[in-house]
Amino acid sequence: MALVQAGTAAVKATAEEWQAALTAVKQVALDAAQPGQRRANAVMAYAKLQSLRSQHADAIQTC
């Protein structure tokens, strides 16, 4: 149920909210990772959220 709520909230998010989320995830990945993995984890998290953001934009355009 929480996943559905998170998905619903993500669909309603503004561009500024997406940017804030991307920044936060990137920072968490940098802080939580081992030194050798920080960049890779941050890049992967950022790419995944960018993909979600792109899907969100595509969904809006098709409505």
C-alpha positions in Angstrom: 0.0 0.0 0.0 2.8 2.4 0.8 4.3 1.8 -2.6 1.0 2.8 -4.3 0.9 5.9 -2.2 4.4 6.8 -3.1 3.7 6.3 -6.7 0.6 8.5 -6.5 2.6 11.2 -4.8 5.3 10.9 -7.4 2.8 11.5 -10.2 1.6 14.7 -8.5 5.1 16.0 -7.8 6.1 19.3 -9.4 9.4 19.9 -11.2 10.8 21.6 -8.1 9.8 18.7 -5.9 11.5 16.2 -8.3 14.7 18.3 -8.3 14.7 18.4 -4.5 14.2 14.6 -4.4 16.9 14.0 -6.9 19.3 16.1 -4.9 18.4 14.4 -1.7 18.8 10.9 -3.1 22.1 11.8 -4.6 23.4 13.2 -1.3 22.1 10.1 0.7 23.9 7.8 -1.8 27.1 9.8 -1.4 26.9 9.8 2.4 25.9 6.1 2.8 28.2 4.4 0.4 31.7 3.2 1.0 34.3 5.6 -0.4 35.0 3.6 -3.5 31.3 3.2 -4.3 30.0 6.7 -3.6 30.1 8.0 -7.2 28.7 4.8 -8.7 25.8 4.7 -6.3 25.1 8.4 -6.7 25.1 8.1 -10.5 22.8 5.1 -10.4 20.3 6.7 -8.0 20.3 9.9 -10.1 19.8 8.0 -13.3 17.0 5.9 -11.9 15.1 9.0 -10.7 15.8 10.8 -14.0 14.1 7.8 -15.7 11.1 8.1 -13.3 10.9 11.8 -14.0 11.0 11.2 -17.8 8.2 8.6 -17.4 6.2 11.1 -15.4 6.6 13.7 -18.2 5.6 11.2 -20.9 2.5 10.3 -18.9 1.4 13.9 -18.6 1.9 14.5 -22.3 -0.3 11.5 -23.2 -3.1 12.7 -21.1 
